[in-house]
Amino acid sequence: MNGDDTDQDTTLDSQRFVDGSDGDDEQLPPSTDEGGTQSDRAAKGQSGDREESAIRESDESTAGNRNPTDDDHSDPETANAADTDSVSTVRGGVGSAGVDFDAEGDDADSSVLDDVMLDDVGSEDPEEASQGLFDDLLAGDPIFENKEVLRPSYTPRKLPHREEQINNMATILVTALRGDSPSNILIYGKTGTGKTASAKFVSTELESTSQKYEVPCEVEYINCEVTDTQYRVLAQLANKFVEKNEAVIDEELDDLESLRERARETPTALAETEYDSVAAVEDRIEQLEEDRESFEQVPMTGWPTDRVYSTFFDAVDYHERVVVIMLDEIDKLVEKSGDDTLYNLSRMNSELERSRVSIMGISNDLKFTDFLDPRVKSSLGEEEIVFPPYDANQLRDILEHRAEVAFEGDALTDDVIPLCAAFAAQEHGDARRALDLLRTAGELAERDQTDDVDEDHVRKAQEKIELDRVVEVVRTLPTQSKLVLFAIIMLEKNGVHNINTGEVYNVYQRLCEEIDVDTLTQRRVTDLISELDMLGIVNAVVVSKGRYGRTKEISLSVPIDETEAVLLSDSRLSDIEDTQPFVQTRFDNDSS
């Protein structure tokens, strides 16, 4: 047998070893001079085969699953040797097919098995396996140190340029620390002028000071944009005070049970307490347990409103305390459910025996009290504090103060904060917008894997935020307004410019028919166009046509593709995507 034949035979047996097959399962072709391709394929091996399967295959072959006569080139002596130690045959003794890898041609033959094993081991390299989806993203140095500082929910320890308003609130609320009921406060100001942040800052200081002087004073915050009905407001307040009362009772029960045990062992333990006997302590424990069982959580729906109010009243008046109820976006509550909630809350003090309640309302609408009942208005607006918009310099101070905590080292170039302040100052001095700009610019810089935030990131952030705002406004439009806007988009996509109200109305009518929606009058559609103009979605300008009168020329103020995508995400409008407006007459008139 020449060397070539030996190599080929060994290779074929190695292939069987790698494939995990024996002679009974698959008949391999006899060795030929053209077996080079088989040898090459066997040398590559199968990277998915594990060492355990190799050992198992060896055990199976030695158990008699393979007939030695299946391979004309098998060596009986080496096959018998495999019976003594199957593991050693895999490691370098005798192969599972009966081939002695330590025989003549050892280097060439063993390299076949080595290649198979090395391929398998190499795929488990811990360094290679650790290269995951996020490794490249984590490779660079971080830009943010504490991103939460730039979010609206964060309440800073210092509020620049709001010292006057904060001092006014503190002056009014300090009476709560004396056990008296503070005056009700109404806080006005546009979005992003620091109203909520200042009120929360003062509330935190009030509660911490009350604990310092052991005066029972609590502040409860409710966002009326979310909790916007009388039932929800009263239920949320009732449940909060029920939980607080249960916590107070549990703490007192623990103290009394400990006192009872000490008094049973040492009667003098009651000497410096209000109880003269163990029986008195047990009576108090029994009373507290009954009180705790009497408290009931209010479900978010299902109870009569008067029962909810009664539960809230009993819970808040359970023990002596002063309560400040902070109603953020209070105008949303009045708009949704009227002023009954404010009337009940503002009149509670005349019925409460142990506690006192004060209301702090926060609103973006300076005129919302015009719709209140005169009695509610007089009791609610005892004190008013107005928050003016920030100017560009004040916004710069705010951003610099936050950036010191939010960003790492020199992550910001010199022109980033002034540009963010300038953009936000154009939006009626909105500090929230300035903070969003700075945070978004930092996030864009992180995605670009750059070392710092520059002016280009701020401009991209401005575009992104504006697009996000448009998407949110369009998404929440009523169906009729969406149809009017969709009509304008379809006209513009078909090349119509300086669109007039009549053209919009014609397309609007076809869209209403398409999705089976009631059609409004042209006058009402004109009003909807004006509302879209106020929202900044379209630009509607009244122009004179001489003896033909006046009309509105309408054009989109927002990206057309993104706006259309938002509209089509509405399930009612998704079926009108292929509808085409009839605009041929307009083109003929323009060309004539």
N, C-alpha and C positions, 0 to 999 in steps of 0.2 A: 504494500500500500504506500503510495507516494505521499509526499507532504500535502499536495493540493487536496487529495481525497480526504486526508485526515482533517484538514481545516474545514472542508465542506461538511463532512459528517458531523464534526463537533458543532459547527454553526447551526445545522439543522436541529440537532438535539437541544442546543441553547434556545432556539426559537420555540421549541415545544415547552421548554422550561419556563420561558417568559410568558408564553400565551396561556400557560396553565392547562395544557391539553395532553392527553396521552395517546398511545397508539390506537386504542379502541374508539376514541372519539373522532379522530381525524386521520385520514391516510395521507401522509406526506409523499410527494413524488420522489422517486429515487434520485440519488446524486447524479448529476451530469456535469459536463464541462461548462455548461452555461449557467451554473448555479451561483454565479457571482452576485447577481441581484438579490438572491435569497440571503447570501452571506451579509451583504450590506444592510439589508432590512433587519436581519437579526442583530447585527452589531449595534443598530440604533436603539433597540430595546423598546420597552413600553414603560414610560415614566410613571404611569399610574399604578404599576404592580408594586406591592409592598413586600418587605422582607418576610413578614409573617405568612403571606400567601405562598412564597417560595418554600418555606419550611414545611407548610401544610402539604404542598404538592409533592415534596420529597417523601413525606411520611406516607402519602397515599400510594406512591409508586413502589416503595419498599414493602407495603402491605400486600402487594400482589395485584394491584389494579392495572398494572402494565405488564404485558408479556414480553420478556426479553427478546423473543424471536421477532417482534415487530420491527426491530432495527437490526439490520444485517451487521452493523458495525459495533454492536454492544459488546462490552467486555464482561463476562460472567464474574470474574474475580472482583472487579470494581463494583459490580452490581451487588455481590454478596457483602462487600465491605460497607455498602450503604446501609445494610440492615443493622449494623452495629451502632452506628451513630449518625442519625440523619442530619443533625445540625452541622457536624463537621463536614459533611458532603457539600453543604451549601457554602460554607466559609472558604473552601479551597481544597477539599478532598475529592469526593466523587460526586458528579452531577446527578440530578434526579433521573436523567435518561440513561444512566449507566456510563457516562463518559468521564474518564479520569482527566481532570483539568490540570493535574500535576504531571501528566505524562508528557511525551514528546510533543513539542509545539505549545508548551505551557504558556509562554508569553503571549502568543497570539490568541490562544483560547481563553485565557483568563481575562484578557482585555475586553472580550465580549461581555462577560458577566460584570466586569468593573464598570463598563459604560452603562449597563442597565442600572446598577446600584447607584452610581454617582448621579445619574439623571434624577433618580428618586430623592436622594439625600439633598441634592442641590435645591430642589423645589421647596425644601423646608428650612432654608436659610433664614434665621430670625430677622436679620436686617432687611432682607429682600421682602419677607412677608409683612413687615411693619409698614411698608410704603403703601399707605391707604389714600383714600379720597381727599382727606383734609391735611395731609402732611405738607404739601406745597403751600397751602394757605396759611399754615402755622409757622412756616419757615422764617418769615420776616419779623422784624420787631413790631410790637403792638403800638398803635397810635393812641388809643384810649387808655386812660388809667381808671376812670370811673364814668362810664357813659350815662348812668342813671341820673347824674347831676344835670344833664341837658334835657331831661324829660319833664313834661308839665306836671306830673304827679309829685315831683321832688319839691320839698319845702326847705329852702336854704336857711342857714342860721342867721344870715344877714340879707336884708332886702334893700339894695341901694335906691335912693330917691323915693322912698315910701315912708320915711321916718315920721312925717307929719300925720299921715293917715293912720299909721300904727299907734302913734301916741294918742290920737283922738279916740280910737277904739279902746285902748287901755284905760283911758280916763273914764269912759262910760261903763266899762265892765268891772272896774275895781270894786264897785259896790257889792258885787257878788261875793267877794272875799270877806265882806263884813256881814254876810248872811242876808243881805237885802236883795230884792229883785232889781236887776239893772233895766235901764230903758231899752225898748226895742230899737234895733238899728236897721236901716236900709242902706246898702252899699251899691252905688252905681258906677258904671264905667264900661268902656268898650272892651272887646275881647283882647286878652293879652296885656292888660294894664296892671296886673298884679293884685286883683281883688281877692281871689280865692287864696292865693299864696299868703297874702298879708293876714287874712282872716284866720287861716289855719295856724300861722305863726303865733298870733295873739292867743288863740285858743290853747295851743300847746303850753305857752307861758302861763296862762291862767290856771290850767290843771296842775302843772308842776308847782306853782306857788301855793295852790290850795292844799296840796299834799304836805308842803313844807310847814304850813301853819295849821294843818289838820282841820281845814274847813271843807265840808262836803260840797264840792263844786264840780259839775260835769258838763262836757260839751258833746253834743251829738250832731254829726254831719250827715246830711241827706242831699244827694244830687237829684233834683226834681226833674231833670231831663230824662232820667231813668225811672225814678219813682214819682210818677206824674199824676196820681189820683189820690183823692182823700183817703180811700181805703188803704192803699199801699203805704202812704206816709204814716198813718196811724198804726197800721199793723207793724211796720218796721220799727217805729219808736216803741210800741208796746213790747215787742219781742226783745229789744235791746235792754229795756229796763227790767223785764222779767228775768233775763239771764243775769243781770247785775244783782238783782235782789236775791236770786238763788245762790250766787257766789257769796254774798254777805251772810246769808243764813248758814251756809255750809261752814264758813269760817267761824261764826259764833258757836255753832253746834260743836265743832272740834274743841273750842276753848272750854265750853260748858261741860262736855264729857270728861275732859281732862281734869277740870275743877271738881267734878263729882267724885272721881276716883281718889283724888287727893283728900277730899273732905271725908270720905269714908274711912281713910286710914288716919287722918289727922284733922279732927274737927276744927282746930284753930285756923285751917286753911281758908275758911270763909270770913275770917275776922275783918279783912280789908276789902270785902266785896259788898255788893248790894243785897246779897242773899244771906238770910239768917239760918237756913237749914238746908240739908241735902234735898228734902222734899221740895223746897222752893226752886232749887236748881232743876229738879226733874220736871216740875211744872213748866218752867220756862223752856226746857228742851221739848216737851210735848207740844207746847204752843208753837214753837218754831217749826217743828215737823208738820203741824197742821197748816201753817202758813205756806210752807214750801209746796205741799200737795195741792193747795188751792190755786197756785199759779198755773196758768195754761197758755201755751204758745198759740198765737193767732195764726190760722192758716192764711195763705196769700189770697184765697178767695173763699166765698161760701158763707161768711157771717154777715148779719145785718151791721150796717155802719155804726149804729148806736151801741151795739155790743162791743165792737172793736174799740170805740172811743172809751167806753166804760172800763175795759180791760187796761187800756193805756193809762187812764186817769188813776185807777187803783195802783197800778205798778209804779208810776212816777211819785205817787203820794205815800208810798209805803214807809219811807223814813225821811228824816229832815235832810234837805239838800237844795242847792240852787242849780237849775238846769238851763243851759243856753242851747237852743235848737238852731243850728245853722242850716238854712235852706238855700243851697246854691241853685242858680237858674230858677229863682222863685217865680219869674214871669211865665215859665213853661207850665208850672202847676196851676196858675190862675187861668192861663189860656186853655188848658185841658179840662179842668174840673171846677172852675169858678173860684170864688173866695170863701167858700164855706170852711175849708181847712184853716185858713188864716183867721177867720172869725172865731172858731172854736179855740184855737191855740192862744189867741190874744186875750180871750176872756177867761182863761182857766184860773188865773190867780185869785179871782173872786170866790172860787169854790175850793181851792186847795187848802188843806189844813197844815201840813208839815213842810211841803216843798214850795218852791217858787220857780216860775218858768219865764224865760226871756227869749225873744226871737231875733235872729240875725239873718236878714234876707239879702241875697246877692243877685244882681240883675244886670244884663247888658242893655236893657230897654229902659231909657230914662222916663218913659211915659206910661209904663205899665200900670202905675197907681191910678191913672185916669179912669180905669175900668173897674176900680174897686168900689165897694159899698162905702159911703162916707164914714160910717162907724168904724169899719175895718181900717180905712185909710188913716183916720185920726189916731187910732191906738197903735197901728203898726209903724207908722212913720214918725215916731217920737224923735228920733235922731237920724240924720242923713249925712252920709260921707260920700264924696265924689272923687273918683280916681281919674285924673286926666291922662291922656296918652303920653307915652314917652317920646322924647325927641331923639335924634340920631346920637348925640353925645351921651345921653343917659343910657341908651341901648348898648353903646360901646362899653360903658362901665359895667353894665350887667354881664355882658358876654365875657369881658376880661376876668371878672370875679368868678364866673363859673368855669371858664377855660383853665384856670389855675389848678382846679381840682379834677377836671374831666380829662385833660390830655397829658400825655407824657412829654416831659422836657420841652424841647423846641419843635414840637410837631406842627405848629402853625407858622406860616409865613406872615410877614408884617401886614399884608394887605387883606388878610382873611376877615378879621373881626370888623374893621371899618366897612368892608363891603357888605357883610351880613347886616350890620347896623343900618346901612344906607337902604338896602332892600326892604328891611322891616319897617323903617321909618316911612317909606312910601305907603305901607299898608297900615295907615293910621297909628303908627307907633306901637306895633304889636310885638311885645317881648317874646310871646310864645312862638311867633313866626321866626323871630331872630334865632331862638334856641333850636328850633327845628332845622333851620338852614345850616347852622353850625354843626349839628349832629349828623345831618344827612351828608354834608360835605366831608366830614370825617369818615363816614361809612363808605362813601365812594372812593376816597383815597385808600382805604383798607382793601377794597376790592381790586384797585389798580396795583396793589402791593408796592406803593410808594412810601417813602420815609416821612413825608410831611404833607400837609394840606395846603393847597395853593388857591389862587384866584379862580383858576379854571374849574376846580372842584366846586367852588361856591356857585358859579354860574350854572353848572350842570345840576346842582342841588336845587337851585331856583326853578329851573325848568321841570324837574321831577316833581317838586312839591306842587307847582301850579297844575301840572297834569293830574296829580292825585286829587287835588281839590276839585277840579272839573269833573273827574270820574265820580266822586262822591256826590256832588251836586246833581249831576245828570241821573245818577242811579236812584236818587230819592225823589225825583220829580213825579207828579201825578201822571196818570196815563194820558190824559188829554194834552198836557204840556209836552210829553214825550212824542206824541203824534205830530204836534205842530213843529217841534224841533226836527223830527225825522223828515217831514215834508221839506223843510229848508235844506237839509243835508242832501236830499235826493235832487233838488233843483240845482244846487251848486255842483254836485257830481256830474250833472248833465250839461254843465257849461253855462248855466244862467247866472248872470251877475246883476247886482243892483236889484235884487228880487223885491217885488212889491207884494202887498198884503193879499191882493186878489189871486196871484199865482200860488201863494202859500195855501190859501183857502181851497183852491181847486184840487191841489194834490192832497190836502188834509181830508177832504170829503172822500176821495177815492180810498185813502188808507182806512178811514172809518168803516166804509163798506166792506173792505177786505177782511177786517177782523171782527165785524159785527159789533161796532161800538156806536153809541148815540152821537150824532153830529151836532156840534154847537153852532150858534149863529156866527156870522162873520164878525160882528161887533165883539163877541166874547173871545174869538180867536185873536183879534187885535189886542185885547187886554192880556191874553197869555203871551203874546209876542213882547209886549211891554215888560211883563214880569221876567221873561228870559233875558231881556236887555238889562234889567236891574241886577240880575244875577251875574252878568258879565259873560253869558254864554253866546249871545248874539249882539250885534251892533245895529240898532234900528234908528235911522235918522229921518225926520220928516222933511220932505223936499216939496217945493212948489212946482206944479206943472202948468202954471199960467192959467189959461182959461179952462183947463181940464181939472183944476183944483189941486189939492195936496195929497200926497201919499207917503207911506213909509218905504224907504229903501233899506232892505235887510241883508245882512251878511254875517257869516259865522265868525266868532271871536275865539274859537277853540279848535284844536286839531280835529280834522274831519274824520279820519279813520278811527282814532281812539274813541271819539264820541259815538260814532255809529256802532262800534263794537259793544259799548256799554248799553246802548238802546236795544240792540238785538239780543242781549243777555236776558231781557225781560221776556218771559214766556209768552206774553200776549202779542208782542211785536215780532217774535222770531219767525212767524210765518209770512211776513211781508217783505222779506229780504229781496225777492226777485221782482217786486212790483216796480214798474218804470213809469215816471210821470209823463204826461203828454205835453211836450214843450215845443213842438214843431212850429205852432202858430207864433210863439214868442220869437223864435229865431227868424221866421220869415218877416215879421214886422221890423225886427232890428235891422235886417239886411236891406229892406226896401227904402 
